[in-house]
Amino acid sequence: MPFKQQALLRQKLFVLGSLAIGSLLYLVARVGSLDRLQPICPIESRVAPHLPEQFPLRTLQYKRGILHELRKGNATKEQIRLHSLVQQLPRAIIIGVRKGGTRALLEMLNLHPAVVKASQEIHFFDNDQNYARGIDWYREKMPFSFPHQITIEKSPAYFITEEVPERIFKMNSSIKLLIIVREPTTRAVSDYTQVLEGKERKNKTYHKFEKLAIDANTCEVNTKYKAVRTSIYTKHLERWLKYFPVEQFHIVDGDRLITDPLPELQLVERFLNLPSRISQYNLYFNATRGFYCLRFNIVFNKCLAGSKGRIHPEVDPAVLAKLRRFFHPFNQKFYQITGRTFNWP
Ligand code: A3P
């Protein structure tokens, strides 16, 4: 072989060899970093209600791929039978609070191979018409899952609707209930921002937050304003406690879910008696969005829709201070009842 061709061949072999070694080193580093990233945060101990069966996670992870494929292709009856798929009533419900981060929580929990989410808000227990359709209607709204998996739904209106605790109790008195809360004044402004955006989309005008939150006659906080009432968490929780013991609730810190989601998710895994499977690998900060986004695997990742994480309008600091003073005693009671304390003012 002429010398020039030999040199070319050597060069090609060198490039190929370097690529192979590079890929190998990358894989080793990746596996190593995944290992290191698994249990990074200590989990607060908490008594969880009775232990369900253990989940064979390896099998589930594999089966989850099948589920995804079936969902994409609209599973046929034969496929459903073949894979023993079922539509299960939820074993845990995110009951609220609106604007607390309910969507982010549901989507992040769905990263767990043993969890299947109901994508839409079903509004079964808070809507009389839906409730009258019966429990089978509700079950049919649930996604297909493998029998070992748990289904979770979220409808934030449940938390504040009078009839809901009794109705859920009648369905399953040992269901696990998740409540995600944010600092109450911030949550109220977030709630207002959502309504304001809806009005603007329809070219309608809307009052300023200050006008709605403060009663013009008394200059006191307007407790008739829904965004204020929803943030009085303890009032709503007390209604729920007439039906469910406090151990059946888990409070999620919605502010921390924004800034550092993994420890919050690990607490929920523990509450649901699930082995810890969501890791730092599944969550990455997206600087453009300004929020954590979800990584399911090397090819599939997603951020929440733009309607999550809106820019709030500026509010008079005196009004914010008044609201914070107003919520203070209710917050203290909430900490007392739930055993979870926040750094809210
Ligand atoms: P803002 O729009 O006020 O920022 P919900 O899903 O209950 O309606 O809550 C919406 C809130 O979820 C948003 O409120 C946002 O701050 C919060 N959130 C938490 N984690 C998020 C994430 N990873 N991406 C987008 N929004 C997130």
Residues whose N, C-alpha, C, O or C-beta is under 5 A from the ligand:
A	BS01	A3P	V97 R98 K99 G100 G101 T102 R103 A104 S190 G254 L257 I258 F291 Y292 L304 S307 K308 G309 R310
